[in-house]
Amino acid sequence: MQFDSKTKIRLLAFIISLPVLGLAAVAISVPDYQFMIAHGPIQKGHANVDCSGCHVPATGTTRQQVQANFKRLVGLREDKIDFGFAAVNSETCLNCHERPNERHPIYRFNEPRFQQARAEVAATSCLGCHSEHSDARVMAEVGQTFCVHCHEDLVLKNDPLDQSHVALIEAGQWGSCLGCHDFHGNHAHKAQIRVADAFGPAAIKAYLGNGPSPFGTKKIYEAKEK
Protein backbone atom coordinates (compact mmCIF):
# COMPACT_ATOMS: atom_id res chain seq x y z
CA MET A 1 0.00 0.00 0.00
CA GLN A 2 1.38 3.38 -1.01
CA PHE A 3 0.92 6.40 1.27
CA ASP A 4 1.23 10.05 0.28
CA SER A 5 3.53 12.39 2.23
CA LYS A 6 0.73 13.75 4.40
CA THR A 7 -0.30 10.24 5.49
CA LYS A 8 3.35 9.31 6.17
CA ILE A 9 3.65 12.29 8.52
CA ARG A 10 0.50 11.19 10.33
CA LEU A 11 1.84 7.65 10.67
CA LEU A 12 5.15 8.92 12.03
CA ALA A 13 3.32 11.11 14.56
CA PHE A 14 1.26 8.11 15.64
CA ILE A 15 4.34 5.92 16.15
CA ILE A 16 6.10 8.64 18.15
CA SER A 17 3.02 9.05 20.33
CA LEU A 18 2.85 5.34 21.27
CA PRO A 19 4.92 5.73 24.49
CA VAL A 20 2.65 8.58 25.58
CA LEU A 21 -0.40 6.46 24.85
CA GLY A 22 1.12 3.68 26.95
CA LEU A 23 1.57 6.00 29.92
CA ALA A 24 -1.98 7.27 29.45
CA ALA A 25 -3.28 3.71 29.48
CA VAL A 26 -1.58 3.13 32.83
CA ALA A 27 -2.89 6.42 34.20
CA ILE A 28 -6.51 5.75 33.28
CA SER A 29 -6.48 2.18 34.54
CA VAL A 30 -4.72 2.68 37.89
CA PRO A 31 -6.58 5.10 40.25
CA ASP A 32 -3.40 6.17 42.07
CA TYR A 33 -1.99 7.55 38.82
CA GLN A 34 -5.07 9.32 37.45
CA PHE A 35 -3.68 12.69 38.58
CA MET A 36 -1.16 12.36 35.73
CA ILE A 37 -3.82 13.05 33.10
CA ALA A 38 -5.89 15.63 34.99
CA HIS A 39 -6.30 18.84 32.97
CA GLY A 40 -6.14 21.02 36.08
CA PRO A 41 -7.53 21.52 39.59
CA ILE A 42 -11.07 20.56 40.56
CA GLN A 43 -13.54 22.99 42.11
CA LYS A 44 -13.99 23.11 45.87
CA GLY A 45 -17.48 21.66 45.72
CA HIS A 46 -16.13 18.59 43.93
CA ALA A 47 -13.28 17.89 46.33
CA ASN A 48 -14.86 14.60 47.43
CA VAL A 49 -15.88 13.46 43.95
CA ASP A 50 -13.73 10.73 42.44
CA CYS A 51 -12.59 11.02 38.82
CA SER A 52 -14.95 8.17 37.91
CA GLY A 53 -17.87 10.30 39.11
CA CYS A 54 -17.66 12.32 35.90
CA HIS A 55 -15.41 10.30 33.61
CA VAL A 56 -16.95 7.03 32.43
CA PRO A 57 -15.33 4.49 30.08
CA ALA A 58 -15.73 5.26 26.40
CA THR A 59 -17.66 2.94 24.10
CA GLY A 60 -15.74 -0.06 22.79
CA THR A 61 -12.55 -1.80 23.81
CA THR A 62 -9.15 -0.11 23.90
CA ARG A 63 -8.21 -1.96 20.72
CA GLN A 64 -11.33 -0.72 18.94
CA GLN A 65 -10.75 2.86 20.11
CA VAL A 66 -7.11 2.82 18.93
CA GLN A 67 -8.11 1.23 15.61
CA ALA A 68 -10.88 3.77 14.98
CA ASN A 69 -8.67 6.75 15.79
CA PHE A 70 -5.86 5.34 13.67
CA LYS A 71 -8.25 5.14 10.70
CA ARG A 72 -9.21 8.76 11.31
CA LEU A 73 -5.54 9.73 11.49
CA VAL A 74 -4.86 8.28 8.05
CA GLY A 75 -8.06 9.68 6.59
CA LEU A 76 -10.13 6.48 6.44
CA ARG A 77 -12.92 7.81 8.67
CA GLU A 78 -14.18 11.29 9.57
CA ASP A 79 -15.60 11.11 13.09
CA LYS A 80 -13.46 11.08 16.21
CA ILE A 81 -13.80 8.31 18.79
CA ASP A 82 -13.28 8.92 22.51
CA PHE A 83 -10.23 7.14 23.85
CA GLY A 84 -10.24 5.75 27.37
CA PHE A 85 -13.04 7.88 28.74
CA ALA A 86 -16.10 9.44 27.14
CA ALA A 87 -16.21 13.21 26.85
CA VAL A 88 -17.98 14.95 29.73
CA ASN A 89 -21.18 16.74 28.70
CA SER A 90 -24.21 18.42 30.27
CA GLU A 91 -25.89 15.08 30.91
CA THR A 92 -22.93 14.15 33.08
CA CYS A 93 -23.36 17.32 35.15
CA LEU A 94 -27.12 16.88 35.47
CA ASN A 95 -26.69 13.40 36.93
CA CYS A 96 -25.88 15.24 40.17
CA HIS A 97 -27.19 18.77 39.65
CA GLU A 98 -30.58 18.40 37.97
CA ARG A 99 -33.50 19.59 40.09
CA PRO A 100 -37.12 20.67 39.61
CA ASN A 101 -36.70 24.27 40.80
CA GLU A 102 -33.83 25.23 38.48
CA ARG A 103 -34.23 28.91 37.53
CA HIS A 104 -32.27 28.67 34.31
CA PRO A 105 -32.59 25.10 32.98
CA ILE A 106 -30.75 24.25 29.79
CA TYR A 107 -33.92 23.40 27.88
CA ARG A 108 -35.18 26.96 28.38
CA PHE A 109 -32.34 28.35 26.29
CA ASN A 110 -33.37 26.12 23.41
CA GLU A 111 -36.60 28.08 22.99
CA PRO A 112 -36.81 29.98 19.64
CA ARG A 113 -37.00 33.37 21.36
CA PHE A 114 -33.46 32.90 22.66
CA GLN A 115 -31.93 32.13 19.27
CA GLN A 116 -29.93 35.35 19.19
CA ALA A 117 -28.75 34.87 22.78
CA ARG A 118 -27.50 31.39 21.90
CA ALA A 119 -25.36 32.94 19.19
CA GLU A 120 -23.65 35.06 21.86
CA VAL A 121 -23.42 32.59 24.75
CA ALA A 122 -23.22 28.79 24.66
CA ALA A 123 -26.09 28.52 27.14
CA THR A 124 -27.31 25.17 25.83
CA SER A 125 -24.52 23.39 27.67
CA CYS A 126 -23.24 23.48 31.24
CA LEU A 127 -19.79 23.76 29.67
CA GLY A 128 -20.81 27.06 28.11
CA CYS A 129 -20.19 28.70 31.49
CA HIS A 130 -18.45 26.10 33.64
CA SER A 131 -15.15 24.33 33.23
CA GLU A 132 -14.17 21.81 35.88
CA HIS A 133 -10.41 21.77 35.56
CA SER A 134 -9.80 25.48 36.06
CA ASP A 135 -9.44 27.91 38.94
CA ALA A 136 -12.82 29.52 38.33
CA ARG A 137 -16.37 28.48 39.22
CA VAL A 138 -17.63 30.38 36.18
CA MET A 139 -15.58 31.62 33.25
CA ALA A 140 -14.93 35.31 33.92
CA GLU A 141 -15.86 36.56 30.45
CA VAL A 142 -19.32 35.02 30.86
CA GLY A 143 -20.28 35.45 34.50
CA GLN A 144 -20.79 39.19 34.78
CA THR A 145 -22.20 39.86 31.30
CA PHE A 146 -24.44 36.82 30.81
CA CYS A 147 -27.75 38.46 31.74
CA VAL A 148 -27.68 41.12 29.01
CA HIS A 149 -28.24 38.57 26.25
CA CYS A 150 -31.76 37.67 27.45
CA HIS A 151 -32.90 40.50 29.71
CA GLU A 152 -32.03 43.72 27.93
CA ASP A 153 -35.76 44.41 27.33
CA LEU A 154 -36.79 43.57 30.90
CA VAL A 155 -39.67 45.62 32.32
CA LEU A 156 -41.29 44.74 35.66
CA LYS A 157 -44.86 45.84 36.31
CA ASN A 158 -44.27 46.10 40.06
CA ASP A 159 -40.54 46.62 40.41
CA PRO A 160 -39.51 45.94 44.04
CA LEU A 161 -36.17 47.74 43.83
CA ASP A 162 -35.65 51.24 45.15
CA GLN A 163 -33.80 51.87 41.87
CA SER A 164 -35.70 50.35 38.97
CA HIS A 165 -34.37 47.52 36.85
CA VAL A 166 -35.02 49.70 33.80
CA ALA A 167 -32.68 52.35 35.19
CA LEU A 168 -29.98 49.77 35.90
CA ILE A 169 -30.33 48.39 32.37
CA GLU A 170 -30.14 51.85 30.82
CA ALA A 171 -26.97 52.47 32.82
CA GLY A 172 -25.49 49.18 31.61
CA GLN A 173 -25.10 47.85 35.15
CA TRP A 174 -25.17 44.18 34.13
CA GLY A 175 -22.41 43.35 36.56
CA SER A 176 -24.81 44.12 39.41
CA CYS A 177 -27.38 41.39 38.59
CA LEU A 178 -25.66 38.69 40.62
CA GLY A 179 -25.48 41.12 43.50
CA CYS A 180 -29.11 40.22 44.14
CA HIS A 181 -29.89 37.14 42.07
CA ASP A 182 -28.55 33.62 42.52
CA PHE A 183 -28.50 32.46 38.89
CA HIS A 184 -29.42 28.81 39.46
CA GLY A 185 -31.35 29.43 42.68
CA ASN A 186 -29.20 27.01 44.66
CA HIS A 187 -29.15 29.03 47.86
CA ALA A 188 -31.88 29.96 50.32
CA HIS A 189 -31.28 33.63 49.57
CA LYS A 190 -33.84 36.37 49.07
CA ALA A 191 -33.03 39.19 46.68
CA GLN A 192 -32.55 42.60 48.24
CA ILE A 193 -34.98 45.44 47.61
CA ARG A 194 -32.34 48.15 47.99
CA VAL A 195 -29.50 48.41 45.50
CA ALA A 196 -27.24 49.62 48.30
CA ASP A 197 -27.66 46.25 50.08
CA ALA A 198 -26.65 44.15 47.07
CA PHE A 199 -23.35 42.30 47.03
CA GLY A 200 -20.61 44.39 45.47
CA PRO A 201 -18.60 43.59 42.31
CA ALA A 202 -15.62 42.37 44.35
CA ALA A 203 -17.69 39.75 46.19
CA ILE A 204 -19.30 38.55 42.97
CA LYS A 205 -15.97 38.37 41.12
CA ALA A 206 -14.46 36.35 43.97
CA TYR A 207 -17.43 33.98 43.93
CA LEU A 208 -17.17 33.40 40.18
CA GLY A 209 -13.49 32.72 40.71
CA ASN A 210 -14.17 29.80 43.07
CA GLY A 211 -14.30 31.96 46.19
CA PRO A 212 -16.85 31.96 49.04
CA SER A 213 -20.53 32.28 48.20
CA PRO A 214 -22.02 35.68 49.11
CA PHE A 215 -25.44 33.99 49.00
CA GLY A 216 -24.64 32.05 52.17
CA THR A 217 -24.09 28.37 52.87
CA LYS A 218 -27.72 27.34 53.38
CA LYS A 219 -29.06 25.67 50.25
CA ILE A 220 -32.52 24.67 49.12
CA TYR A 221 -30.95 21.99 46.98
CA GLU A 222 -27.95 19.74 47.55
CA ALA A 223 -26.21 18.00 44.70
CA LYS A 224 -26.78 14.25 44.55
CA GLU A 225 -24.06 11.99 45.89
CA LYS A 226 -22.37 9.73 43.35
C-alpha positions, 0 to 999 in steps of 0.5 A: 500500500502506497501512502502520500507524504501527508499520510506518512507524517501522520503515521510517524506522529502516531508511532512517536506518540505510542509511548505517551499512549502507553503511559496514558493507558496506565494512568486511566487504569490505575486510580493512584496515577489518574492525577497524571492526566488531569487537565487542572484543579477541581472545584472546591465543591467537587473535592470529594468526587472521584474522577470516575464520578464524571469520567466514564469508560468510552464505548468499545474496547481499547483496541477498537478505540485505537483502531478507529482513531488510527483510521481517522488519522490516516483519513479512512474515517471522519468522526473522532472516537473517545479514547479511554473515557467518554467526553464529559457533557451536560448530561454528566453534570445533570446526573448530580445537579438536575432539580425541579426548581432550576431557575435557568434550565438548559432546555429553556435556552433552546426556545426559539425566542433565545436564538440570538442569545445562543449565538452570543453565549453557549447557554445550551450546555453546562460547559458554556459557562463552567469548566471543571479543571480550572481555577474559576467556578464560572468563566470570567468573560461570561459570568458578569455579562451573561444576563444582558443577552436575554434580559435587555428588554426587561420591564417589571410591572411592580418593580420591588427595587428602590432603583428600577431595573429599567434604570440599571439596564439603561446604565449598563449595570449588568455586573450588578445582577448577581449582587441580588440574584442567585443564577441557578437558585441554589441558595436559600437567599432572598433578593434585596430590595435596595440596591445599596444592600446588594453584594458588590462587584468584588464579592461577585468576582471572587465567587465566580473565581471559586471563592466563598458564596455571598449567598450564604451556605444554606441551600434549598438543593444539595447535589446528589451523591455519586 
